[in-house]
Amino acid sequence: MGAVRMDEKMLNKELMAKVSRKFYGHTNLYSKYTPKIPEGAEREYIRMVNEYTGILKEELEAEFPTLKEIYKRERDAEVQGRREDSATDFLLAVIGIFNRIRNKVAARCLSFGLKKRLLNLALINRRMTTKEWEKVIRTSLGIDIRKDYYLGDFYLDQLAKWVSENVDLITSIPENTLDKMKDIVLDGFNRGRRTTDIAKDIQLAYGVSRKKARFIARDQTAKLNGQIQRAQQMDAGITEYIWSDCGDERVRRSHRRLNGQKFSWEGEGPETDNGRHCHPGQDFNCRCIGRPVFNRNTLNLPVKEDGGIKVTIK
Ligand SMILES: [Zn+2]
């Protein structure tokens, strides 16, 4: 008991001396390194959603010849005025076909293991974000942190919440797209459009859904990254950050305005657009990063050399 306390004390002293030098007598130390968005996790996510939306494409293509045939038959009947019920027959047939596609897509999506894959993506994201965090600490303070501290149950509830939100976001894509496609077909029939034109619009709707899925992948990767960073920094006693945009032309003006300014991790963050408040990575498609500002008086890091003791530097 006494020995442990002794070790801890000595370690504290040693660390304090080591880290204090980096502050050059100041209270604050701005991180020398700006962590990066985990692009590997983003790529993996995009690959996964491409595969997922591909299921919709396959099932749609399988039913399209039938759809075309019924369309031609009922359209001809409608034009020639042979039957009164052709439009109704067409409507019912289309609803049947789209229900069939929907059920097949749903069944295949179930065996896709979306939740498991998303959890895996969340873990990859956390691992990469932690690697960047380690780099921040090493380059700024000259010490190594205990990575295992962040790779265990560290904010696992946060990851779980992200997973369930992302399951909803991704599964809604084929559902909404199929609704849109059904409308295109029915509207096309009423207006007497050619099947080739309808097919083109269906293709376009599919393209939109792929784009939307990729947008979600990028947006959600940055969001999770931002959440983990905030949690890691606040847990380490860091209360402030420098807003850092990624510097390319896609950065929105309201975020560029914040670039280089210091904000608090507490609360909901600075105002970005029209009364909206956020921290880096929280806004739609935001790739900004919070570069930590270390405070000598509050710093509290899980340090590698301590063999399991969380050391507070005071
Ligand atoms: Zn941004």
Residues whose N, C-alpha, C, O or C-beta is under 5 A from the ligand:
A	BS01	ZN	H255 C286 R287 C288
